[in-house]
Amino acid sequence: MNINRSTWIGLAFILLAFILLVTDFFDTIITTILWPLLEGSSEGKAVLLFGIIGSLFILEPIINNNQRINKIFFKKEENSWKYLVLTMILLFITAFFALLIEIHIRLSFNVSIFTILSSLDPLTSTTSLMHTHAYKSVLGHVINGVLPAHINTGSSISQYVLPYAFIIIILWPIIYFIGLLSLKNMNEFYKILSSIILTIALIGLVDGGMFSQPFLIGLGFLLLVYFSHNKIGIKYFINPVVIMGYILLAAMILEVGGSNQDGYTLTVVDQTAHIDMTDYNVTEMHIEGNNTIYEIHPSLTDKVLIKKIFHDFKDKARLTFMTWNFYTYFH
Protein backbone atom coordinates (compact mmCIF):
# COMPACT_ATOMS: atom_id res chain seq x y z
CA MET A 1 0.00 0.00 0.00
CA ASN A 2 1.32 3.45 -0.90
CA ILE A 3 2.81 5.08 2.22
CA ASN A 4 0.98 8.40 1.80
CA ARG A 5 -2.38 6.79 1.07
CA SER A 6 -1.95 4.30 3.90
CA THR A 7 -1.06 7.10 6.34
CA TRP A 8 -4.08 9.19 5.40
CA ILE A 9 -6.44 6.21 5.69
CA GLY A 10 -4.91 5.34 9.07
CA LEU A 11 -5.31 8.90 10.32
CA ALA A 12 -8.95 8.86 9.19
CA PHE A 13 -9.59 5.69 11.23
CA ILE A 14 -7.90 7.19 14.30
CA LEU A 15 -9.90 10.41 13.89
CA LEU A 16 -13.11 8.36 13.74
CA ALA A 17 -12.04 6.52 16.91
CA PHE A 18 -11.45 9.86 18.65
CA ILE A 19 -14.84 11.22 17.54
CA LEU A 20 -16.54 8.08 18.90
CA LEU A 21 -14.68 8.47 22.18
CA VAL A 22 -15.54 12.11 22.86
CA THR A 23 -19.02 12.33 21.31
CA ASP A 24 -22.11 10.15 21.03
CA PHE A 25 -23.14 11.34 17.57
CA PHE A 26 -22.33 8.12 15.65
CA ASP A 27 -22.46 5.64 18.55
CA THR A 28 -25.74 3.91 17.71
CA ILE A 29 -25.04 3.62 13.98
CA ILE A 30 -21.47 2.35 14.38
CA THR A 31 -22.20 -0.14 17.17
CA THR A 32 -25.17 -1.55 15.22
CA ILE A 33 -23.03 -2.07 12.11
CA LEU A 34 -20.21 -3.69 14.10
CA TRP A 35 -22.50 -5.93 16.19
CA PRO A 36 -21.95 -9.12 14.09
CA LEU A 37 -18.15 -8.72 14.19
CA LEU A 38 -17.65 -7.72 17.83
CA GLU A 39 -20.39 -9.78 19.51
CA GLY A 40 -22.48 -7.09 21.13
CA SER A 41 -20.55 -4.07 19.98
CA SER A 42 -19.99 -1.28 22.47
CA GLU A 43 -18.45 2.17 22.20
CA GLY A 44 -15.22 0.96 23.81
CA LYS A 45 -14.76 -1.90 21.34
CA ALA A 46 -15.56 0.37 18.38
CA VAL A 47 -12.94 2.89 19.53
CA LEU A 48 -10.37 0.09 19.86
CA LEU A 49 -11.27 -1.32 16.44
CA PHE A 50 -10.80 1.93 14.53
CA GLY A 51 -7.82 3.04 16.60
CA ILE A 52 -5.83 -0.17 16.16
CA ILE A 53 -6.68 -0.53 12.46
CA GLY A 54 -5.60 3.07 11.94
CA SER A 55 -2.30 2.53 13.73
CA LEU A 56 -1.57 -0.58 11.64
CA PHE A 57 -2.27 1.30 8.41
CA ILE A 58 0.15 4.04 9.48
CA LEU A 59 2.94 1.83 10.84
CA GLU A 60 2.95 -0.95 8.21
CA PRO A 61 4.57 1.06 5.37
CA ILE A 62 6.99 2.68 7.84
CA ILE A 63 8.11 -0.75 9.07
CA ASN A 64 8.21 -2.07 5.52
CA ASN A 65 10.53 0.72 4.35
CA ASN A 66 12.82 0.87 7.37
CA GLN A 67 16.17 -0.69 6.46
CA ARG A 68 17.27 -1.27 10.05
CA ILE A 69 14.07 -3.13 10.93
CA ASN A 70 14.27 -5.13 7.71
CA LYS A 71 17.86 -6.11 8.51
CA ILE A 72 16.93 -7.30 12.01
CA PHE A 73 13.61 -9.04 11.38
CA PHE A 74 13.62 -10.02 7.71
CA LYS A 75 16.92 -11.77 7.01
CA LYS A 76 14.87 -14.19 4.94
CA GLU A 77 11.91 -13.18 2.77
CA GLU A 78 9.66 -15.90 4.19
CA ASN A 79 10.13 -14.61 7.76
CA SER A 80 6.94 -12.56 7.55
CA TRP A 81 4.88 -15.75 7.25
CA LYS A 82 6.69 -17.17 10.27
CA TYR A 83 5.68 -14.04 12.17
CA LEU A 84 2.06 -14.70 11.21
CA VAL A 85 2.32 -18.22 12.64
CA LEU A 86 3.91 -16.83 15.81
CA THR A 87 1.12 -14.25 16.08
CA MET A 88 -1.54 -16.98 15.96
CA ILE A 89 0.34 -19.17 18.46
CA LEU A 90 0.65 -16.29 20.93
CA LEU A 91 -3.02 -15.40 20.48
CA PHE A 92 -4.04 -18.99 21.25
CA ILE A 93 -1.69 -19.44 24.23
CA THR A 94 -2.71 -16.12 25.76
CA ALA A 95 -6.40 -16.93 25.32
CA PHE A 96 -5.87 -20.38 26.85
CA PHE A 97 -4.07 -18.85 29.84
CA ALA A 98 -7.15 -16.70 30.49
CA LEU A 99 -9.17 -19.93 30.80
CA LEU A 100 -6.70 -21.19 33.40
CA ILE A 101 -7.14 -17.94 35.34
CA GLU A 102 -10.93 -18.42 35.27
CA ILE A 103 -10.51 -21.97 36.61
CA HIS A 104 -8.11 -20.76 39.33
CA ILE A 105 -10.61 -18.16 40.57
CA ARG A 106 -13.34 -20.75 41.00
CA LEU A 107 -11.10 -23.30 42.67
CA SER A 108 -9.98 -20.63 45.16
CA PHE A 109 -13.63 -19.99 46.07
CA ASN A 110 -14.43 -23.73 46.04
CA VAL A 111 -17.19 -23.47 43.41
CA SER A 112 -17.81 -25.20 40.09
CA ILE A 113 -15.68 -24.05 37.16
CA PHE A 114 -18.87 -23.97 35.09
CA THR A 115 -20.18 -20.78 36.66
CA ILE A 116 -20.60 -17.12 35.77
CA LEU A 117 -18.82 -14.80 38.19
CA SER A 118 -20.69 -11.56 38.86
CA SER A 119 -18.53 -8.95 40.56
CA LEU A 120 -20.64 -6.44 42.49
CA ASP A 121 -18.08 -4.18 44.14
CA PRO A 122 -17.44 -1.43 43.22
CA LEU A 123 -19.10 -1.87 39.78
CA THR A 124 -21.01 -4.79 38.29
CA SER A 125 -19.34 -7.03 35.71
CA THR A 126 -19.27 -10.70 34.73
CA THR A 127 -16.71 -13.24 33.59
CA SER A 128 -16.74 -16.96 32.79
CA LEU A 129 -14.95 -19.68 30.84
CA MET A 130 -17.19 -19.05 27.85
CA HIS A 131 -16.78 -15.26 27.87
CA THR A 132 -13.89 -14.09 29.99
CA HIS A 133 -13.18 -10.51 30.99
CA ALA A 134 -10.01 -11.37 32.92
CA TYR A 135 -7.73 -9.40 30.60
CA LYS A 136 -10.25 -6.65 29.95
CA SER A 137 -10.47 -5.97 33.68
CA VAL A 138 -6.69 -5.50 33.93
CA LEU A 139 -6.56 -3.11 30.99
CA GLY A 140 -9.56 -1.32 32.48
CA HIS A 141 -7.80 -1.12 35.83
CA VAL A 142 -4.78 0.51 34.17
CA ILE A 143 -6.65 3.05 31.99
CA ASN A 144 -9.80 3.57 34.08
CA GLY A 145 -9.16 7.25 34.73
CA VAL A 146 -8.60 8.03 31.04
CA LEU A 147 -11.85 6.70 29.58
CA PRO A 148 -15.31 8.28 29.97
CA ALA A 149 -17.22 6.95 32.98
CA HIS A 150 -19.97 5.37 30.86
CA ILE A 151 -17.55 2.87 29.23
CA ASN A 152 -17.60 -0.35 31.26
CA THR A 153 -14.05 -1.66 31.55
CA GLY A 154 -14.90 -4.55 33.89
CA SER A 155 -12.20 -3.30 36.25
CA SER A 156 -14.00 -4.65 39.33
CA ILE A 157 -12.98 -8.17 38.25
CA SER A 158 -9.27 -7.26 38.33
CA GLN A 159 -9.09 -7.88 42.10
CA TYR A 160 -9.73 -11.60 41.44
CA VAL A 161 -7.46 -12.13 38.42
CA LEU A 162 -4.32 -10.34 39.61
CA PRO A 163 -1.39 -10.83 39.39
CA TYR A 164 -1.73 -13.51 36.70
CA ALA A 165 -3.77 -11.48 34.21
CA PHE A 166 -1.13 -8.72 34.20
CA ILE A 167 0.59 -10.84 31.55
CA ILE A 168 -1.72 -9.20 28.99
CA ILE A 169 0.07 -5.87 29.55
CA ILE A 170 3.21 -7.54 28.15
CA LEU A 171 1.76 -9.93 25.58
CA TRP A 172 -0.84 -7.69 23.93
CA PRO A 173 1.70 -5.19 22.50
CA ILE A 174 4.05 -8.06 21.60
CA ILE A 175 1.30 -9.79 19.61
CA TYR A 176 0.43 -6.46 17.99
CA PHE A 177 4.05 -5.86 16.93
CA ILE A 178 4.65 -9.38 15.62
CA GLY A 179 1.33 -9.19 13.77
CA LEU A 180 2.50 -5.91 12.25
CA LEU A 181 5.72 -7.59 11.07
CA SER A 182 3.69 -10.39 9.47
CA LEU A 183 2.10 -7.95 7.01
CA LYS A 184 5.34 -7.31 5.08
CA ASN A 185 5.14 -9.79 2.20
CA MET A 186 1.37 -9.78 1.78
CA ASN A 187 -0.28 -8.26 -1.26
CA GLU A 188 -2.40 -5.15 -0.74
CA PHE A 189 -5.70 -7.02 -0.37
CA TYR A 190 -4.34 -9.35 2.31
CA LYS A 191 -2.57 -6.50 4.13
CA ILE A 192 -5.88 -4.68 4.50
CA LEU A 193 -7.74 -7.87 5.45
CA SER A 194 -5.06 -8.94 7.93
CA SER A 195 -4.94 -5.50 9.57
CA ILE A 196 -8.69 -5.71 10.20
CA ILE A 197 -8.82 -9.31 11.39
CA LEU A 198 -5.71 -8.99 13.58
CA THR A 199 -7.44 -6.06 15.28
CA ILE A 200 -10.64 -8.07 15.75
CA ALA A 201 -8.64 -10.97 17.24
CA LEU A 202 -6.82 -8.62 19.65
CA ILE A 203 -10.15 -7.16 20.79
CA GLY A 204 -11.64 -10.63 21.23
CA LEU A 205 -8.59 -11.69 23.25
CA VAL A 206 -9.24 -9.06 25.93
CA ASP A 207 -13.05 -8.96 25.70
CA GLY A 208 -14.46 -12.47 25.57
CA GLY A 209 -11.42 -14.68 25.18
CA MET A 210 -10.97 -18.01 23.42
CA PHE A 211 -14.62 -18.70 22.63
CA SER A 212 -15.76 -15.16 21.87
CA GLN A 213 -17.07 -14.29 18.43
CA PRO A 214 -14.41 -11.67 17.56
CA PHE A 215 -11.53 -13.91 18.66
CA LEU A 216 -12.83 -16.84 16.61
CA ILE A 217 -13.44 -14.64 13.57
CA GLY A 218 -10.00 -13.07 13.86
CA LEU A 219 -8.09 -16.31 14.42
CA GLY A 220 -10.05 -18.12 11.70
CA PHE A 221 -9.29 -15.51 9.05
CA LEU A 222 -5.64 -15.26 10.10
CA LEU A 223 -5.42 -19.01 9.48
CA LEU A 224 -7.00 -18.47 6.07
CA VAL A 225 -4.46 -15.76 5.22
CA TYR A 226 -1.60 -18.06 6.24
CA PHE A 227 -2.76 -21.11 4.29
CA SER A 228 -3.64 -19.08 1.18
CA HIS A 229 -0.24 -17.28 0.96
CA ASN A 230 -1.57 -14.35 -1.11
CA LYS A 231 -3.75 -16.64 -3.25
CA ILE A 232 -7.52 -16.93 -3.47
CA GLY A 233 -9.38 -20.24 -3.72
CA ILE A 234 -11.94 -22.43 -1.97
CA LYS A 235 -9.34 -25.11 -1.18
CA TYR A 236 -7.53 -22.73 1.18
CA PHE A 237 -10.54 -22.76 3.50
CA ILE A 238 -10.15 -26.46 4.35
CA ASN A 239 -7.39 -26.31 6.99
CA PRO A 240 -8.73 -23.17 8.74
CA VAL A 241 -12.23 -24.68 8.90
CA VAL A 242 -10.89 -27.93 10.38
CA ILE A 243 -8.80 -26.12 13.03
CA MET A 244 -11.61 -23.74 13.97
CA GLY A 245 -14.00 -26.69 14.01
CA TYR A 246 -12.00 -28.27 16.84
CA ILE A 247 -12.10 -25.02 18.84
CA LEU A 248 -15.85 -24.66 18.27
CA LEU A 249 -16.35 -28.30 19.28
CA ALA A 250 -14.45 -27.65 22.52
CA ALA A 251 -16.64 -24.59 23.13
CA MET A 252 -19.82 -26.58 22.56
CA ILE A 253 -18.66 -29.38 24.87
CA LEU A 254 -17.94 -26.88 27.66
CA GLU A 255 -21.13 -24.88 27.07
CA VAL A 256 -23.48 -27.87 26.93
CA GLY A 257 -21.53 -30.21 29.22
CA GLY A 258 -21.22 -27.49 31.86
CA SER A 259 -24.93 -26.70 31.85
CA ASN A 260 -27.10 -27.48 34.85
CA GLN A 261 -30.48 -28.47 33.40
CA ASP A 262 -32.06 -29.17 36.79
CA GLY A 263 -31.82 -25.56 37.91
CA TYR A 264 -29.39 -22.84 38.88
CA THR A 265 -27.00 -22.88 41.81
CA LEU A 266 -26.32 -19.34 42.96
CA THR A 267 -23.42 -18.95 45.40
CA VAL A 268 -23.36 -15.53 47.06
CA VAL A 269 -20.06 -14.58 48.72
CA ASP A 270 -20.18 -12.34 51.81
CA GLN A 271 -23.88 -11.46 51.66
CA THR A 272 -24.41 -8.57 54.09
CA ALA A 273 -28.16 -7.92 53.89
CA HIS A 274 -31.44 -9.77 53.45
CA ILE A 275 -32.62 -10.12 49.84
CA ASP A 276 -36.23 -10.77 48.84
CA MET A 277 -35.82 -13.93 46.73
CA THR A 278 -39.52 -14.37 45.90
CA ASP A 279 -39.06 -13.70 42.18
CA TYR A 280 -36.13 -16.12 41.94
CA ASN A 281 -38.24 -19.23 42.57
CA VAL A 282 -35.77 -20.59 45.15
CA THR A 283 -36.19 -24.29 45.94
CA GLU A 284 -33.49 -24.57 48.63
CA MET A 285 -31.10 -22.35 50.58
CA HIS A 286 -28.19 -23.11 52.90
CA ILE A 287 -25.06 -21.42 54.26
CA GLU A 288 -21.49 -22.71 54.05
CA GLY A 289 -19.00 -20.40 55.78
CA ASN A 290 -19.10 -17.02 54.02
CA ASN A 291 -21.19 -18.41 51.17
CA THR A 292 -24.98 -18.34 50.94
CA ILE A 293 -26.10 -20.94 48.40
CA TYR A 294 -29.47 -20.77 46.64
CA GLU A 295 -30.91 -23.52 44.45
CA ILE A 296 -33.17 -21.87 41.85
CA HIS A 297 -35.84 -23.39 39.60
CA PRO A 298 -34.83 -23.30 35.88
CA SER A 299 -37.80 -21.15 34.86
CA LEU A 300 -35.70 -18.03 34.25
CA THR A 301 -32.97 -17.53 31.65
CA ASP A 302 -29.30 -16.81 32.38
CA LYS A 303 -29.56 -13.20 31.17
CA VAL A 304 -32.64 -12.45 33.25
CA LEU A 305 -31.02 -13.88 36.38
CA ILE A 306 -27.77 -11.95 35.87
CA LYS A 307 -29.70 -8.68 35.51
CA LYS A 308 -31.66 -9.45 38.68
CA ILE A 309 -28.46 -10.29 40.56
CA PHE A 310 -26.90 -6.98 39.50
CA HIS A 311 -29.97 -5.11 40.72
CA ASP A 312 -30.75 -7.01 43.92
CA PHE A 313 -27.29 -7.90 45.27
CA LYS A 314 -25.40 -4.68 44.43
CA ASP A 315 -23.90 -3.28 47.66
CA LYS A 316 -25.28 -6.29 49.55
CA ALA A 317 -22.67 -8.90 48.59
CA ARG A 318 -19.09 -9.12 47.39
CA LEU A 319 -19.66 -11.32 44.35
CA THR A 320 -21.72 -14.26 43.12
CA PHE A 321 -21.14 -17.46 41.14
CA MET A 322 -24.06 -18.82 39.13
CA THR A 323 -24.23 -22.01 37.09
CA TRP A 324 -25.55 -21.63 33.56
CA ASN A 325 -28.12 -23.52 31.51
CA PHE A 326 -27.43 -23.59 27.77
CA TYR A 327 -30.93 -24.82 27.00
CA THR A 328 -32.60 -21.65 28.31
CA TYR A 329 -31.34 -19.85 25.19
CA PHE A 330 -34.09 -21.68 23.30
CA HIS A 331 -36.86 -20.44 25.62
Secondary structure by P-SEA (a helix, b strand, c coil): ccaaaaaaaaaaaaaaaaaaaacccaaaaaaaaaccccccccaaaaaaaaaaaaaaaaaaaaaaacaaaaaccccccaaaaaaaaaaaaaaaaaaaaaaaaaaaaaaaacccccbbbbbcccccccccccccaaaaaaaaaaccccccccccccccccccccccccccccaaaaaaaaaaaaaccccaaaaaaaaaaaaaaaaaaaccccccaaaaaaaaaaaaaaaaccccccccaaaaaaaaaaaaaaaaaaacccccccbbbbbbccccccccccccccccccccccbbbbbbcccccaaaaaaaaaacccccccbbbbbbbcccccc
